[in-house]
Amino acid sequence: MSLAKPHGGELVNCVLQGDERADALARSATLPKIRLSSTSISDLELISVGACSPIRGFMKKADYHSVVETIRLADGHVWSIPIVLPVSSSQAAELGEGDEVLLTDASDYPLATMVVDEKYTYDKKNEAEKVYGTTDEAHPGVARVYGQGDVLLGGDIKLLNHVPDLPFMDFRHEPAVTRRLFGERGWTTVVAFQTRNPIHRAHEYLTKVALEGVDGLLIHPLVGDTKSDDIPSDVRMDCYKLMMEKYYNPKRVMLSVFPAAMRYAGPREAVFHAMVRKNYGCSHLIVGRDHAGVGDYYGTYDAQEIFDQFTPEELGITPLKFEHSFYCKITKQMATDKTSPSGGPGERVFLSGTKVRELLSNGQIPPEEFTRPEIAEILIESYKRG
């Protein structure tokens, strides 16, 4: 057996090297500049290293509309989230189709070049309804769409430089690297765990149950933009590293950061997370309760049910669907409805991430039934620092 094939059959590589990079850098000094938002920078990084294979740039009109309306690229490949480059109408008016532009960060550091193959307008409300399932601007993903530019630029990108001074460089493994590391460990089946929270006891339970059926586990925390009240990525990484050191078999688990921005798109984002993890070499993805959700916009298991509309061959990665887990006071261990004899009042301990954040902000230590004491200490210290 071998690792799962990349989405589309091959791993895209848009990183320029050698003379080609030198020529592009020299040419870039005269190109019109487009300063990217933090979300677009995250997307650029994912595109360039093949995490978004088979996508090679920011989406053109046909792919954009196909993704919004059908959850597929124009060529039929499953894809659920628009990967686009929005600009203002005034900036778009200064560019013609066929123009080459320089993509930079906020300080004008050169990141990539792109030929503008297309520029087009789009219906933000329709995107919100189709992708996020709501037009409510209180939804953080919808608010981002409503607040971005009114024109989208489409075209393939060529990376000149990675973003400088990125955190977690020891854990920032590109898809080609994770695939090599999996191979070196003899893994052919790998389950990915997507998270934007510290690993609590329910997460530990799900990941270890999933690991029983595969060769290895990739703990793959998202470290791009998240909501302001989410726990910061550096604090979360301290928690992940401690968990790996003390509570997982080091021969069967790997920690690597996922540099995406969080969309909070629920079911659509679950599919995106699956396709991307397939490119990293994973054969399975854990999909738990309200995966990638926010507030009460999505049903508890909507993010699991969306996978049912695709064939296993179209997905190329298997979603592992888990029910809501909790601490069972009768068996004194983590469980779900399938495994627990409990059911009466007070026999189960449920704590949401929101409730835990409330406890931490009040200086209260979450109960041991919810999280390992060492993790609670890290979280309490982070809240004390503010």
Sine and cosine of phi, psi and omega as CSV:
sin_phi,cos_phi,sin_psi,cos_psi,sin_omega,cos_omega
0.00,0.00,0.37,-0.93,0.05,-1.00
-0.73,-0.69,0.16,-0.99,0.01,-1.00
-0.89,0.45,0.37,-0.93,0.06,-1.00
-0.83,0.55,0.66,-0.76,0.03,-1.00
-0.94,0.34,0.52,-0.85,0.09,-1.00
-0.87,0.50,0.41,-0.91,0.04,-1.00
-0.90,0.43,0.83,-0.56,-0.06,-1.00
1.00,-0.03,-0.13,0.99,0.12,-0.99
0.96,-0.26,-0.45,0.89,0.01,-1.00
-0.59,-0.80,0.48,-0.88,-0.02,-1.00
-0.99,0.13,0.88,-0.48,-0.01,-1.00
-0.94,0.33,0.60,-0.80,0.09,-1.00
-0.70,-0.71,0.93,-0.36,-0.04,-1.00
-0.94,-0.34,0.36,0.93,-0.05,-1.00
-1.00,-0.04,0.88,-0.48,0.02,-1.00
-0.97,0.23,0.55,-0.84,0.02,-1.00
-0.63,-0.78,0.28,-0.96,0.13,-0.99
0.85,0.52,-0.65,-0.76,-0.07,-1.00
-0.89,0.46,-0.59,0.81,-0.01,-1.00
-0.89,0.46,-0.66,0.75,0.05,-1.00
-0.92,0.39,-0.69,0.72,-0.01,-1.00
-0.87,0.50,-0.68,0.74,0.02,-1.00
-0.90,0.44,-0.68,0.73,-0.02,-1.00
-0.92,0.39,-0.62,0.79,0.05,-1.00
-0.90,0.44,-0.67,0.74,0.02,-1.00
-0.89,0.45,-0.64,0.77,-0.01,-1.00
-0.95,0.33,-0.48,0.88,-0.12,-0.99
-0.91,0.42,-0.40,0.92,-0.04,-1.00
-0.88,0.48,-0.40,0.92,-0.05,-1.00
-0.97,-0.26,0.04,1.00,-0.09,-1.00
-1.00,0.06,0.50,-0.87,0.15,-0.99
-0.88,0.48,0.61,-0.79,-0.06,-1.00
-0.98,-0.21,0.61,-0.79,0.17,-0.99
-0.82,-0.58,0.89,-0.45,0.03,-1.00
-0.99,0.12,0.82,-0.57,-0.08,-1.00
-1.00,0.05,0.55,-0.83,0.17,-0.99
-0.95,0.31,0.21,-0.98,0.01,-1.00
-0.89,0.46,-0.57,0.82,0.05,-1.00
-0.91,0.42,-0.69,0.72,0.01,-1.00
-0.92,0.40,-0.54,0.84,0.06,-1.00
-0.91,0.42,-0.68,0.73,0.07,-1.00
-0.87,0.49,-0.70,0.72,0.03,-1.00
-0.88,0.47,-0.67,0.75,0.01,-1.00
-0.87,0.50,-0.69,0.73,0.01,-1.00
-0.89,0.46,-0.69,0.72,0.00,-1.00
-0.90,0.43,-0.68,0.73,0.01,-1.00
-0.88,0.47,-0.74,0.68,-0.18,-0.98
-0.90,0.44,-0.55,0.83,-0.07,-1.00
-0.99,-0.13,0.07,1.00,0.08,-1.00
1.00,-0.05,0.05,1.00,0.01,-1.00
-0.90,0.43,-0.42,0.91,0.02,-1.00
-0.97,-0.22,0.32,0.95,0.04,-1.00
-0.76,0.65,0.67,-0.74,0.18,0.98
-1.00,-0.03,0.23,0.97,-0.03,-1.00
-0.95,0.31,0.70,-0.71,-0.03,-1.00
-0.90,-0.43,0.03,1.00,-0.01,-1.00
-0.09,-1.00,-0.18,-0.98,0.05,-1.00
-0.97,0.25,0.65,-0.76,-0.23,-0.97
-0.89,0.45,0.66,-0.75,0.17,-0.99
-1.00,0.07,0.09,-1.00,-0.20,-0.98
-0.85,0.53,-0.71,0.71,-0.07,-1.00
-0.89,0.46,-0.70,0.71,0.02,-1.00
-0.92,0.39,-0.67,0.74,-0.01,-1.00
-0.84,0.55,-0.80,0.59,-0.06,-1.00
-0.91,0.41,-0.60,0.80,0.01,-1.00
-0.91,0.42,-0.67,0.75,0.01,-1.00
-0.91,0.42,-0.73,0.69,-0.02,-1.00
-0.88,0.48,-0.69,0.72,-0.14,-0.99
-1.00,0.02,-0.54,0.84,-0.16,-0.99
-0.82,-0.57,-0.04,1.00,-0.06,-1.00
0.87,0.49,0.59,0.80,0.04,-1.00
-0.55,-0.84,0.49,-0.87,0.20,-0.98
-0.93,0.36,0.23,-0.97,-0.02,-1.00
-0.87,0.49,-0.45,0.89,0.01,-1.00
-1.00,0.07,0.03,1.00,0.06,-1.00
0.98,-0.19,-0.23,0.97,0.01,-1.00
-0.91,0.40,0.65,-0.76,0.03,-1.00
-0.88,0.47,0.78,-0.62,0.11,-0.99
-0.36,-0.93,0.67,-0.74,-0.23,-0.97
-0.87,-0.49,-0.29,0.96,-0.07,-1.00
-0.85,-0.52,0.78,-0.62,0.09,-1.00
-0.90,0.43,0.77,-0.64,0.08,-1.00
-0.94,-0.33,0.99,-0.15,-0.22,-0.97
-0.76,-0.65,0.30,-0.95,0.05,-1.00
-0.89,-0.45,0.99,-0.13,0.00,-1.00
-1.00,0.07,0.64,-0.77,0.08,-1.00
-0.69,-0.73,0.23,-0.97,0.03,-1.00
-0.95,0.30,0.35,-0.94,0.03,-1.00
-0.88,0.48,-0.61,0.79,-0.01,-1.00
-0.93,0.38,-0.64,0.77,0.03,-1.00
-0.93,0.36,-0.64,0.77,0.02,-1.00
-0.89,0.45,-0.57,0.82,-0.03,-1.00
-0.91,0.42,-0.39,0.92,-0.01,-1.00
-1.00,0.09,-0.10,1.00,-0.06,-1.00
-0.90,-0.43,0.58,-0.82,0.10,-1.00
-0.93,-0.38,0.43,-0.90,0.07,-1.00
-0.90,0.43,0.75,-0.66,-0.11,-0.99
0.98,-0.20,-0.23,0.97,0.04,-1.00
-0.95,0.32,0.59,-0.81,0.12,-0.99
-0.99,-0.10,0.69,-0.72,-0.02,-1.00
-0.81,-0.59,0.35,-0.94,0.06,-1.00
-0.97,-0.26,0.80,-0.60,0.04,-1.00
-0.99,-0.13,0.80,-0.60,-0.08,-1.00
-0.76,-0.64,0.18,-0.98,0.17,-0.98
-1.00,0.07,-0.14,-0.99,-0.09,-1.00
-0.91,0.42,-0.38,0.93,0.00,-1.00
-0.99,-0.12,0.21,0.98,0.00,-1.00
0.95,0.32,0.30,0.95,0.09,-1.00
-0.93,0.37,0.79,-0.62,-0.08,-1.00
-0.95,0.32,0.81,-0.58,-0.01,-1.00
-0.94,-0.34,-0.69,0.72,-0.09,-1.00
-0.32,-0.95,0.30,-0.95,0.17,-0.98
-0.93,-0.36,0.40,-0.92,0.03,-1.00
-0.48,-0.88,0.71,-0.70,0.16,-0.99
-1.00,0.02,0.82,-0.57,-0.02,-1.00
-0.97,0.24,0.99,-0.11,0.04,-1.00
-0.96,0.27,-0.58,0.82,-0.02,-1.00
-0.55,-0.83,0.50,-0.87,0.25,-0.97
-0.73,-0.68,0.71,-0.70,-0.14,-0.99
-0.45,-0.89,0.44,-0.90,0.07,-1.00
-1.00,-0.01,0.21,-0.98,-0.08,-1.00
-0.44,-0.90,0.29,-0.96,-0.04,-1.00
-0.99,-0.13,0.97,-0.23,-0.07,-1.00
-0.90,0.43,-0.62,0.78,-0.01,-1.00
-0.91,0.42,-0.63,0.77,0.03,-1.00
-0.91,0.41,-0.66,0.75,0.05,-1.00
-0.88,0.48,-0.68,0.73,0.01,-1.00
-0.86,0.50,-0.73,0.68,-0.03,-1.00
-0.90,0.43,-0.71,0.71,-0.09,-1.00
-0.97,0.23,-0.66,0.75,-0.10,-1.00
-1.00,0.04,-0.66,0.75,-0.08,-1.00
-0.98,-0.21,-0.17,0.98,0.03,-1.00
0.96,0.27,0.20,0.98,-0.01,-1.00
-0.35,-0.94,0.45,-0.90,0.11,-0.99
-0.95,-0.31,0.19,0.98,-0.03,-1.00
-0.96,0.29,0.89,-0.46,-0.04,-1.00
-0.96,0.30,-0.07,1.00,0.14,-0.99
-0.96,0.27,-0.32,0.95,0.10,-1.00
-0.94,0.33,0.79,-0.61,-0.09,-1.00
-0.88,0.48,-0.57,0.82,0.03,-1.00
-0.94,0.34,-0.66,0.75,0.04,-1.00
-0.91,0.42,-0.67,0.74,0.03,-1.00
-0.86,0.51,-0.62,0.78,0.03,-1.00
-0.90,0.43,-0.69,0.72,0.02,-1.00
-0.89,0.46,-0.72,0.70,-0.02,-1.00
-0.90,0.43,-0.50,0.87,-0.07,-1.00
-1.00,0.02,-0.11,0.99,-0.05,-1.00
-1.00,0.01,0.07,-1.00,-0.06,-1.00
-0.87,0.49,0.35,-0.94,-0.09,-1.00
-1.00,0.02,-0.12,0.99,-0.02,-1.00
-0.83,-0.56,0.63,-0.78,0.03,-1.00
-0.95,-0.33,0.69,-0.72,0.07,-1.00
-0.97,-0.26,0.74,-0.67,0.00,-1.00
-0.88,-0.48,0.66,-0.75,0.04,-1.00
0.20,-0.98,0.35,-0.94,0.03,-1.00
-0.95,0.32,0.52,-0.85,0.00,-1.00
-0.94,-0.34,0.41,-0.91,0.12,-0.99
-0.76,-0.64,0.91,-0.42,-0.08,-1.00
-0.98,0.22,0.78,-0.63,0.07,-1.00
-1.00,-0.08,-0.72,0.69,-0.05,-1.00
-0.61,-0.79,0.62,-0.79,0.20,-0.98
-0.95,0.30,0.38,-0.92,0.03,-1.00
-0.87,0.50,0.76,-0.65,-0.04,-1.00
-0.96,0.27,0.42,-0.91,0.15,-0.99
0.84,0.55,0.63,0.77,0.04,-1.00
-0.96,0.30,0.57,-0.82,0.06,-1.00
-0.97,0.23,0.27,-0.96,0.13,-0.99
0.87,0.49,0.61,0.80,-0.07,-1.00
-0.87,0.49,-0.50,0.87,0.02,-1.00
-0.93,0.37,-0.26,0.97,-0.04,-1.00
-0.86,-0.51,0.19,0.98,-0.07,-1.00
-0.99,-0.12,0.98,0.19,-0.09,-1.00
-0.99,-0.13,0.83,-0.56,0.05,-1.00
-0.95,0.30,0.29,-0.96,-0.02,-1.00
-0.81,0.59,-0.64,0.77,0.02,-1.00
-0.89,0.45,-0.53,0.85,-0.02,-1.00
-0.97,0.23,-0.72,0.69,0.02,-1.00
-0.87,0.49,-0.63,0.77,0.03,-1.00
-0.88,0.47,-0.66,0.75,0.03,-1.00
-0.91,0.41,-0.69,0.73,-0.01,-1.00
-0.91,0.41,-0.63,0.78,0.08,-1.00
-0.87,0.49,-0.70,0.71,-0.01,-1.00
-0.88,0.47,-0.66,0.75,0.01,-1.00
-0.90,0.45,-0.48,0.88,0.01,-1.00
-1.00,0.04,-0.07,1.00,0.00,-1.00
0.98,0.19,0.30,0.95,0.00,-1.00
-1.00,0.07,0.72,-0.69,0.18,-0.98
-0.88,-0.47,-0.39,0.92,0.11,-0.99
-0.89,-0.46,0.81,-0.59,-0.09,-1.00
-0.69,-0.72,0.76,-0.65,0.07,-1.00
-0.98,-0.20,0.74,-0.67,0.02,-1.00
-0.99,-0.13,0.59,-0.81,0.09,-1.00
-0.87,-0.49,0.94,-0.35,0.06,-1.00
-1.00,0.10,0.75,-0.66,0.03,-1.00
-0.47,-0.88,0.52,-0.86,0.19,-0.98
-0.82,-0.58,0.23,0.97,0.00,-1.00
-0.79,-0.61,0.33,-0.94,0.14,-0.99
-0.87,0.49,0.46,-0.89,0.01,-1.00
-0.97,0.24,0.92,-0.39,0.09,-1.00
-0.99,-0.16,-0.08,-1.00,-0.16,-0.99
-0.89,0.46,-0.57,0.82,0.03,-1.00
-0.91,0.41,-0.68,0.74,0.05,-1.00
-0.88,0.47,-0.70,0.72,0.00,-1.00
-0.86,0.52,-0.66,0.75,0.02,-1.00
-0.89,0.46,-0.76,0.65,-0.04,-1.00
-0.88,0.47,-0.71,0.70,-0.06,-1.00
-0.91,0.41,-0.61,0.79,-0.03,-1.00
-0.97,0.25,-0.57,0.82,0.11,-0.99
-0.89,0.45,-0.71,0.71,0.00,-1.00
-0.89,0.45,-0.63,0.78,-0.05,-1.00
-0.90,0.43,-0.43,0.90,0.01,-1.00
-0.87,0.49,-0.41,0.91,-0.08,-1.00
-0.97,-0.25,0.07,1.00,-0.03,-1.00
-0.69,-0.72,0.04,-1.00,-0.02,-1.00
-0.98,0.18,-0.57,0.82,-0.11,-0.99
-0.45,-0.89,0.28,-0.96,0.00,-1.00
-0.86,-0.51,0.79,-0.62,0.13,-0.99
-0.97,-0.25,0.95,-0.32,0.15,-0.99
-0.99,0.13,0.90,-0.43,-0.25,-0.97
-0.79,-0.61,0.94,0.33,-0.08,-1.00
-0.94,0.34,0.66,-0.76,0.05,-1.00
-0.97,0.23,0.78,-0.63,-0.06,-1.00
-0.83,-0.55,0.19,0.98,0.13,-0.99
-0.99,0.15,-0.34,-0.94,-0.05,-1.00
-0.88,0.48,0.71,-0.70,0.13,-0.99
-0.73,-0.68,0.06,-1.00,0.03,-1.00
-0.90,0.44,0.43,-0.90,-0.07,-1.00
-0.90,0.44,-0.42,0.91,-0.02,-1.00
-1.00,-0.07,0.02,1.00,0.12,-0.99
-0.96,0.28,0.46,-0.89,-0.02,-1.00
-0.93,0.36,0.75,-0.66,-0.07,-1.00
-0.83,0.56,0.50,-0.87,-0.10,-1.00
-0.90,0.44,-0.56,0.83,-0.02,-1.00
-0.93,0.38,-0.59,0.81,0.06,-1.00
-0.92,0.38,-0.69,0.72,0.02,-1.00
-0.88,0.48,-0.65,0.76,0.00,-1.00
-0.89,0.45,-0.61,0.79,0.08,-1.00
-0.86,0.51,-0.63,0.78,0.02,-1.00
-0.92,0.39,-0.70,0.72,-0.02,-1.00
-0.88,0.47,-0.70,0.71,-0.04,-1.00
-0.90,0.44,-0.65,0.76,0.03,-1.00
-0.91,0.42,-0.67,0.74,0.02,-1.00
-0.86,0.50,-0.69,0.73,0.00,-1.00
-0.90,0.43,-0.62,0.78,-0.03,-1.00
-0.93,0.37,-0.58,0.82,-0.17,-0.98
-0.95,-0.32,-0.45,0.89,-0.23,-0.97
-0.80,-0.60,0.08,1.00,0.06,-1.00
-0.79,-0.61,0.43,-0.90,0.11,-0.99
-0.96,0.27,0.92,-0.40,-0.08,-1.00
-0.88,0.47,-0.34,0.94,0.01,-1.00
-0.98,0.19,-0.19,0.98,-0.10,-1.00
-0.84,-0.54,0.16,0.99,-0.03,-1.00
-0.65,-0.76,0.56,-0.83,0.03,-1.00
-0.71,-0.71,0.62,-0.78,0.04,-1.00
-0.93,-0.36,0.81,-0.59,0.05,-1.00
-0.54,-0.84,0.64,-0.76,-0.05,-1.00
-0.99,0.12,0.47,-0.88,0.02,-1.00
-0.93,-0.37,0.94,-0.33,-0.19,-0.98
-0.99,0.13,0.48,0.88,-0.02,-1.00
-1.00,0.08,0.38,-0.92,0.20,-0.98
-1.00,0.06,0.55,-0.84,0.01,-1.00
-0.99,0.14,0.76,-0.65,0.04,-1.00
-0.99,-0.16,-0.41,0.91,-0.08,-1.00
0.87,0.49,0.62,0.78,-0.07,-1.00
-1.00,-0.07,0.20,0.98,0.11,-0.99
0.83,0.55,-0.86,-0.51,-0.07,-1.00
-0.83,0.55,-0.70,0.71,0.00,-1.00
-0.89,0.46,-0.63,0.78,-0.02,-1.00
-0.96,0.30,-0.48,0.88,0.07,-1.00
-0.88,0.48,-0.67,0.74,0.04,-1.00
-0.91,0.42,-0.68,0.73,0.06,-1.00
-0.84,0.54,-0.72,0.69,0.01,-1.00
-0.87,0.49,-0.57,0.82,0.02,-1.00
-0.94,0.34,-0.74,0.68,-0.03,-1.00
-0.88,0.47,-0.65,0.76,-0.02,-1.00
-0.93,0.37,-0.68,0.74,0.01,-1.00
-0.91,0.41,-0.50,0.87,0.12,-0.99
-0.86,0.51,-0.65,0.76,0.03,-1.00
-0.92,0.39,-0.50,0.86,0.06,-1.00
-0.96,0.26,-0.12,0.99,0.05,-1.00
0.96,-0.29,0.14,0.99,-0.07,-1.00
-1.00,0.07,0.56,-0.83,0.01,-1.00
-0.98,-0.18,-0.30,0.95,-0.05,-1.00
-0.64,-0.77,0.46,-0.89,0.10,-0.99
-0.72,-0.69,0.76,-0.65,0.10,-1.00
-0.96,0.28,0.81,-0.59,0.07,-1.00
-0.84,-0.55,0.96,-0.27,-0.06,-1.00
-0.99,-0.17,-0.42,-0.91,-0.01,-1.00
-0.92,0.39,0.78,-0.63,0.11,-0.99
0.76,0.65,0.75,0.67,0.01,-1.00
-0.83,0.56,0.80,-0.60,0.06,-1.00
0.87,0.49,0.39,0.92,-0.01,-1.00
-1.00,0.02,0.11,-0.99,0.06,-1.00
-0.46,-0.89,0.62,-0.79,0.00,-1.00
0.83,0.56,-0.64,-0.77,0.02,-1.00
-0.88,-0.48,0.57,0.82,-0.05,-1.00
-0.97,0.26,-0.39,0.92,-0.09,-1.00
-0.80,-0.60,0.47,-0.88,0.08,-1.00
-0.94,0.34,0.36,-0.93,-0.10,-0.99
-0.81,0.59,-0.64,0.77,-0.08,-1.00
-0.87,-0.50,0.35,0.94,0.05,-1.00
-0.85,0.52,-0.62,0.79,-0.05,-1.00
-0.94,0.34,-0.28,0.96,0.11,-0.99
-1.00,0.04,-0.66,0.75,-0.09,-1.00
-0.93,0.38,-0.47,0.88,-0.03,-1.00
-0.88,0.48,-0.48,0.88,-0.02,-1.00
-0.93,0.37,-0.33,0.94,-0.06,-1.00
-0.94,0.35,-0.28,0.96,-0.01,-1.00
-1.00,0.09,0.01,1.00,0.01,-1.00
-0.87,-0.49,0.49,-0.87,0.07,-1.00
-0.99,0.16,0.40,-0.92,0.05,-1.00
-0.83,0.55,-0.58,0.82,-0.02,-1.00
-0.93,0.38,-0.61,0.79,0.02,-1.00
-0.92,0.40,-0.62,0.79,-0.03,-1.00
-0.97,0.24,-0.76,0.65,-0.04,-1.00
0.95,0.32,0.15,0.99,0.07,-1.00
-0.52,-0.85,0.59,-0.81,-0.09,-1.00
-0.98,-0.18,0.86,-0.50,0.10,-0.99
-0.97,0.24,0.79,-0.62,0.08,-1.00
-0.99,-0.12,0.94,-0.33,-0.14,-0.99
-1.00,-0.05,0.87,-0.49,-0.02,-1.00
-0.91,-0.41,0.63,-0.78,0.10,-1.00
-0.98,0.22,0.21,-0.98,0.03,-1.00
-0.87,0.50,0.82,-0.57,-0.01,-1.00
-0.98,-0.22,0.35,-0.94,-0.09,-1.00
-0.38,-0.93,0.17,-0.98,0.09,-1.00
-1.00,0.00,0.84,-0.55,-0.01,-1.00
-1.00,-0.06,0.88,-0.48,-0.04,-1.00
-0.96,0.28,-0.33,0.94,0.01,-1.00
-0.97,0.23,-0.76,0.64,-0.01,-1.00
-1.00,0.05,-0.22,0.98,0.00,-1.00
0.86,0.51,0.70,0.72,0.06,-1.00
-0.38,-0.93,0.16,-0.99,0.06,-1.00
-0.94,0.34,0.54,-0.84,-0.06,-1.00
-0.32,-0.95,0.08,-1.00,0.15,-0.99
-0.76,-0.65,-0.01,-1.00,0.05,-1.00
-0.84,0.54,-0.49,0.87,-0.03,-1.00
-0.95,0.32,-0.45,0.89,-0.15,-0.99
-0.88,-0.47,-0.22,0.98,-0.10,-0.99
-0.99,-0.16,0.69,-0.72,0.09,-1.00
-0.99,0.12,-0.08,1.00,-0.06,-1.00
-0.97,0.25,0.14,-0.99,0.01,-1.00
0.16,-0.99,-0.34,0.94,-0.01,-1.00
-0.98,0.21,0.20,-0.98,0.01,-1.00
-0.85,0.53,0.75,-0.67,0.07,-1.00
0.98,0.18,0.08,1.00,-0.03,-1.00
-1.00,-0.04,-0.15,0.99,-0.02,-1.00
-0.78,-0.63,0.60,-0.80,0.04,-1.00
-0.94,-0.35,0.92,-0.38,0.09,-1.00
-0.93,-0.38,0.73,-0.69,0.14,-0.99
-0.64,-0.77,0.83,-0.55,0.04,-1.00
-0.99,0.11,0.28,-0.96,0.09,-1.00
-0.86,0.51,-0.59,0.81,0.02,-1.00
-0.89,0.46,-0.71,0.70,0.00,-1.00
-0.90,0.44,-0.63,0.77,0.02,-1.00
-0.90,0.44,-0.67,0.74,0.04,-1.00
-0.87,0.49,-0.58,0.81,0.05,-1.00
-0.90,0.43,-0.70,0.72,0.03,-1.00
-0.87,0.50,-0.73,0.69,-0.04,-1.00
-0.90,0.44,-0.67,0.74,-0.02,-1.00
-0.91,0.41,-0.39,0.92,0.05,-1.00
-1.00,-0.09,0.14,0.99,0.02,-1.00
0.97,0.25,0.28,0.96,-0.01,-1.00
-0.99,-0.12,0.66,-0.75,0.00,-1.00
-0.99,0.11,0.80,-0.60,0.05,-1.00
-0.87,0.49,0.55,-0.84,-0.04,-1.00
-0.90,0.44,0.45,-0.89,-0.03,-1.00
-0.89,0.46,-0.42,0.91,0.05,-1.00
-0.91,0.42,-0.34,0.94,-0.02,-1.00
-0.99,-0.12,-0.66,0.75,-0.07,-1.00
-0.55,-0.83,0.44,-0.90,0.06,-1.00
-0.88,0.47,0.62,-0.78,-0.04,-1.00
-0.83,0.55,-0.61,0.79,-0.01,-1.00
-0.90,0.43,-0.59,0.81,0.03,-1.00
-0.94,0.35,-0.66,0.75,0.04,-1.00
-0.85,0.52,-0.63,0.78,0.02,-1.00
-0.89,0.45,-0.69,0.73,0.03,-1.00
-0.87,0.49,-0.69,0.73,-0.04,-1.00
-0.93,0.38,-0.67,0.74,0.03,-1.00
-0.88,0.48,-0.69,0.72,0.01,-1.00
-0.88,0.47,-0.63,0.77,-0.01,-1.00
-0.91,0.41,-0.61,0.79,0.01,-1.00
-0.95,0.32,-0.54,0.84,0.07,-1.00
-0.90,0.44,-0.60,0.80,0.00,-1.00
-0.95,0.31,-0.34,0.94,-0.02,-1.00
0.99,0.13,0.00,0.00,0.00,0.00
